[in-house]
């Protein structure tokens, strides 16, 4: 496979400001900002809506389960398929499709005819785009920015994602209290249209692979084979599975804990969820400007471990102020995990295999829905806070196992 796109400036300094000076990099970066804002915004709004309608923690967890399920089902397929199509056009079409889906859901909500099954279909389609966005757009942004600048590129992209994690729930809580779910859905329509037009302006042409002997299934198998041959990538994916299975599952319980344990309405619930994004934004900015590639493994592993420790402390906090502070610190740790995750995978993978290996990464992230389903079922029996405590405790124990099996995760590395 060969890609032709705007010059990467890979020989220049990896300054984040220099990367933002490139029109193509800036546009692809902003598409992530727009899509991410909507993702976290409606994650909060839909979670609050479902809790109000059903009063069931398990059903709330199921909405996030449905959103993340495509990562598990289609992550590897998306990475392999992306090698056979024009990646830019692929993303443009899906962004406009999402805009249409949100508009239909808005009309149903506005007319009072919205059913949970209809909302679930929309959430599932949004989850498919999440899987595509991870494998396709992140590879594009790394290639446009230049592999030598991958720390700055991934740090900037993580900054965007974390800023949206802070802005999205805050705005989602405000919109829900002011305009209801239909206001959130109408905004989703608008934001995805904007993102689609921004992507159209990106100068990036990807040529389909010339080796027609490899089918999509064979590409997936080849990606898995490469992962098994690389200890660095294997260790990275092991941490990914642990954090998504036992850490991120707590997100589905935040609306439940906020209402049942802290007595919060939708807007302060949004503030609570935004705290994690604020802490992650600070951490991502530090990574973008100061991260040394030799410390990528350390930043990644210890960031993930700090996040899990803060999640378990949050689950037993019981107070709004301490909960906000814990999520701020946890978000700071999360930034290390999020920025280094793609950087380690892309940086340790040859160019011709990057999309298929990023697809394997998306599948590992797809273990998140399993954890969400488990924590939802546990919450119905033990309560949301106890379920999160148990899950994050298991996650911490498994992180200790990872560092024993892959001691290089705490040592200096070179990409």
N, C-alpha and C positions, 0 to 999 in steps of 0.2 A: 504494500500500500504506500502511496505517496501523497503528501498533502502540499498544496500550494496556498499560501495565504500571505497577508501583509508581513513585511519584514519584522522579525522578532526583536531586533536590537539586543540579541542575547549576549553580545560582546560588551555591552555597556554595563555601567554600575547598576546593581539591582535595586535602585531607589524606587520606592513605591510612587513617589511623585513623578518620576520619569516614566513609569509605566502608565500612569493616568494621563500623561501627555499624549499617548498613542490613542487615536480615535477608535480604532477597532477594539483594543483592549478595554477602553473606557465603556464602550457600548455593551460589550458582552458582560462586563462587570455590572453595569447598571441593570441589565436584564435580570441578573441574579438578585439584585436588590429589590426590584419590583415584584418578582415572583415570590421571593422570600417573605416580603412584607405581607402579602396576601395569605401565604401558607400559615404563618403564625397568628395572623389576625383571625382567620376563620376557624383555626384550631381552638382558640379560646371561645369564640362566639358560638360555634356549633356545640362544643362541650357543655357550655352553660345552658344552651337551648335544650339539648337532650336531657340534661339533669332536671330541668324544670318540667319537661313533658313526662318523663318516666320515673324520676326519683330513684334511679337504679345506677349504682356505681359500675356494675358490669356493663350496662348498655353504654354508658359514657366511655368506658374503656374500649368497647367494640367499635366506636366511631374512629378512634385513633388506630385500632387494629386494622380496620378496613382501609384507612388512608395509607398505612405502611406496608400492607400485604403485597402490593405490586413490587416492592423492593425484593422480596423473597421469591416471588413467582417469575418476575420478568427482568430482574437486574442483570443477570448474565446474558440473557437473550438480547437485551437492549444494547449492551456493550458490543456483542458480536454483530448485531444487525447494523449498528452505527457505522461499521467499517465498510458496508456495502452501499450506503446512500450518501447524499449530500447532507451533511450534518446541520448546516445552517438552515436549509429549506425544511428539514425535518422538524427542527425546533419551531420555526415560524408557523408551520401548519398546526402544530400541537397547541401553541399559544392562542391562536385564533379559535381552535376547537374548545379550549378551556373557557374562553370568553363567552362562547355560545352556551356552554353548559351552565355557567354561572347566571347568565341572563334568563335561561329557562327556569332555574331554581328561584330566581328573584320573582318572576311572574307567578309561580306557584305559591310562594310565600306571601306575596302582596295580595293575592286573591283568596288567601286562607285555605288553599287546597294542598299545601305541602305535607307529604307523608314521610315517615322516617325512611322507608325503603327508597324513595326518590332521592332524599338527601344522601343516603348511603351510596347510591350509584354515582352521584356527583363527587363525593369524597373519594371514591375508588378511582375515578378518572383523574382526579387531582393527584392521587398517589402514583399513578402511572407516569405522570409528568415529572414527579419528584425523582423517580428512578431514572428517567431519561435525562433530567437536568444534571444529576450527579455524574452520570457516565459521559454524557456528550458535552455539555457546556463547560464542565470543569476541565475536560481534556482540551477543549478549544482555548480556554483562557490560559492554560499552562503553555500551549504551543505558541499562541500569539505573543505572550509575554516573554517566552524563551526559557528553556530548561535551566539555564544558568541563573535566571532570576526567579526560580520557582518558590524560594522562601518568601520573597516580596509579593509575588503573584498570589500564592495561596493565603498569605497573611492578609492581603487586601480583600480577597474574596471572603475569607472568614470574618473579617471586620464587617463586611456588608451583611453576611448572614446573621452575625451577632447583633448588629444594629437593628435588623428586622425582628430578631427575637425580642429585643427591648421595645421597639416601636409597635410591632404587630399586636401583642396582647394588650398593651396600654390603649391603643386605638380601638381594638376589638371590644374591650370592656366599655369604653366611652360610646362607641357606635351602637352597641347592643342596648345599653341603657337609654340612649337617645332616640334611636330609629328602629330598634328591633333587628331581627335576623335579616330582614329584607334589605336594610341599609348596608349590611356587610356584604351581601350577595351582589348588590348593585355596584359597590366599590370593586369587587372582584372582577366583574365584567370589564369595568373601565381600566383597571390596572393591567389585565392580561392583553387588552387591545394595545395599550401603550407599549408593553414589552414586545409584542409582535412587530410593531412598526420599528422599534429600535433595532431588533435583530435583522430586519430587512436591510438596514443600512450598513451592516457589518460586511467588510470585504474579507471573505474567507471561503475558499473553494476546496472541498475535499473530494478527491477522486476515489471512486469505489475500488476495492482491491482487485488486482488483476488475476490473482491466482484463483480461478473459478473451481479448482479442484477441492477447495476447502468449503464445506457447507457451514451453515450457522452452528450446527451441533459440533462439527469438528473444530470450529473456532473456539467454542466454549471449552471443549475438552483440552485444546492446546493451552488455553488460558489457565485452566486448573493445573495442568501439567507443569507449567512454568511456576505457578505459585508454590507447588510442592517442592520445586527445586531451589527455591530461594528462602533461606531462613529469615532474612530481613522482612520479606513480604509476608511470610507465614506468621511471624510474630506480630506484625502490624494487624493482620486480619484476626488473630486470636484476641487481641485487646478490643478490636472493633466488636466482635461477637459478644464478649463479656459485657461491655458497656451498653450495647444496644439491648441485650437480653435482660440485664439486671439493673441497669442504671436509668436509661431513658424511659423505661416503663412507668416511672413515677410521674411523668408529665400528664398521663391520662387521669391521674388521681388528684392533681392540683385543684381543679374546680371542686371536687368532692371534699378534700381536706379544708379548703378555704371556706366552704359553706358549713360543713358539719363540725369541724374542729375549731375554726377561727371566727365563724359567724360573719363572713364577708359577703357583700353584694357583688355583682359583676364587675363594677369599675375597680374597687380595691383588689379584686381577684386578678384583674389584668395588670395592676401595678405589681402584685406579687410575682406573677409570671415574667414580667418585664425585668425584674431584678436580675435574673439569671443572664439575660441578654446584655444588660449594662455591664456586668462584671466580665462577661466574655468579650465585649467590645474593647474594654481596656486592655485585656490580655492580648487580643488579636493585634491591636495597634503596636504593642511592644514587640510582638513576634515579627510583624511586617517590617519594622525599622531596625530591629536589633538581633533577631535570631541568627545564630551561627549554625551552619549546616551540620557541623560535627556534633551538635547537641540535639539534633532532631529526635532521636530515640528517647532521650531523657525527657525532653519537653512533652513528648507524646505520652509516655508511660506515666510520669508523675502528675501530669495534668489530668489524665483519666482517673488516677487514684484519688487525687484531691477532690474531684467531682463526686465520686462515690461516697467519700467520707462526709461531705457536706449534705448529700441527699439523705443519708441515714440520720444525721443530726437534725435536719429539717423535719423529718418524719416524727420526731419526738419533741420538737420545739414547743408547740402550744401557744406561741405568742406571735403576733403579726410582725413586730419590729425585729425580733431575733430571726424569724423565718426569712424576712427580706435580706438581712445581713448574710445569712447562711447561703442563700441562693446567689447573692452577689459574689461571694468567695467561690462557690461552686462553679459559677459561670466563668470566673477567671481561670480555673483549672480546665474547664471544658474547652476554652479557646486553644489551649495547647494541643489537646486531642484533635479538635476539628481541623486546625491548620495543618498539622503534621500528618494527618491520616492520608490525604491525597498526595501530599508532597512525598512521603516515604514510598507509597505505591508507584507513583509516576516516576520518581527519581530512580527507583531500583528496577525499572522495567524498560526494555528496549522499545523504541518508538513504534515498531510494527506490531507490538503486542499490547500497547497501552489501553486501547479501548476494551479489548476482551478481558484484560486483567482488572480494569476499572469496573467492568460488569460483574466480575467475581466479588469485588469489594461491595458493590450495590447489593448483591445477594447476601453477603454477611451482615450488612446493615439491615437487611430484611428479616433477620432474627428478632428485631424489635417487636413486631406484631405478636410473636409467641410470648414474649415477656409481658406485653400489654394484656393479652388474654389471660395469662396466669395471674397477674396482679389484680385484674378485675374480678376473677372468680374468688381469689383469696379475700378481696375487700368485701364481697358480699357475706363472707363467713366471719372474718376477723376484724373488719373495719379497714378503711383506706389507709390510715396511718400505720397500723400494725403490718399490713401487707407490704407497704413500701419499706418499712424497717427490715423485714425478713429478706426481701428481695435484694436490697442494697447490701445487706450483711453478707449474703452469699456471693455477691459480686466482688466485695473486698477480698474474701477468701480466695476466689478464683484468680484475682490479680496477683496475689502472692504466689500462686502456682505458676502463673505465666512467667513471672520474673525468675523463678527457680528453673524452669525449663528452657527459657530463652534469656540467659543472663546478659546478652548483648543489649537488651532493652534499657539497661541502666548504664551502659557504657557509651563512649564517644563513637560516632560513626562518620562515614564520609559518603556523600551522594555524588 
